Amino acid sequence: MIKDRIVRVKMKKNFKEQKPFSFVGKVTVWSEDWIALEGKGIMVTRQNKNGVQIDEGIKIVVIPRENIDHIQLLPDNFDINNMKVTTEDQQLVLVVDGKRDAFLGEMGEG
């Protein structure tokens, strides 16, 4: 269903102080218990002036399905190497051209 699609996977927060974290990438394996994707992680943080920290390089990650809050499909032409993050009021969002932007977290949450 979503194998070979570009997605944004928002991870569950297990405690209040945990920083919001997402992965953006291409799904390489989809199973009943986990998914694997080739992409980058994005973490909301106060340490960076733009409010987020994006992994420098692309990596393969395996994510247990029980740790996933939700998955957002992104356009097939989404450029993982040139991701843009902006603010809408107090929200940090990943800019998705032609589609609904992806909510990453609230400013100051990280």
Backbone hydrogen bonds, N-H to C=O, Kabsch-Sander energy under -0.5 kcal/mol:
donor,donor_aa,acceptor,acceptor_aa,energy
4,D,27,V,-2.9
5,R,2,I,-1.9
7,V,25,G,-2.9
8,R,72,Q,-2.4
9,V,23,F,-3.3
10,K,8,R,-0.6
10,K,70,H,-2.5
11,M,9,V,-0.5
11,M,21,F,-2.5
12,K,67,N,-2.9
14,N,12,K,-0.5
18,Q,15,F,-1.5
22,S,42,I,-2.6
23,F,9,V,-2.2
24,V,40,K,-2.8
25,G,7,V,-2.2
26,K,38,E,-2.2
27,V,5,R,-2.5
28,T,36,A,-2.5
29,V,36,A,-1.6
31,S,34,W,-2.5
35,I,63,I,-2.3
36,A,29,V,-2.5
37,L,61,V,-2.4
38,E,26,K,-2.5
39,G,37,L,-0.7
39,G,59,K,-2.8
40,K,24,V,-2.6
42,I,22,S,-3.1
43,M,53,Q,-2.5
44,V,20,P,-2.3
45,T,51,G,-2.3
46,R,110,G,-0.6
51,G,48,N,-1.5
53,Q,43,M,-2.7
55,D,41,G,-2.4
59,K,39,G,-2.8
61,V,37,L,-2.6
61,V,59,K,-0.5
63,I,35,I,-3.3
65,R,33,D,-2.8
67,N,64,P,-1.9
68,I,65,R,-1.4
69,D,10,K,-2.8
70,H,10,K,-1.3
72,Q,8,R,-2.7
74,L,6,I,-2.9
78,F,75,P,-2.0
80,I,78,F,-0.9
82,N,79,D,-1.2
83,M,80,I,-0.7
86,T,93,V,-2.5
88,E,91,Q,-2.5
91,Q,88,E,-2.3
92,L,105,G,-3.3
93,V,86,T,-2.9
93,V,91,Q,-0.5
94,L,102,A,-3.1
95,V,84,K,-2.9
95,V,93,V,-0.5
97,D,95,V,-0.5
99,K,96,V,-1.7
102,A,94,L,-2.2
103,F,101,D,-0.6
104,L,92,L,-3.1
105,G,92,L,-1.3
107,M,90,Q,-3.2
109,E,106,E,-2.0
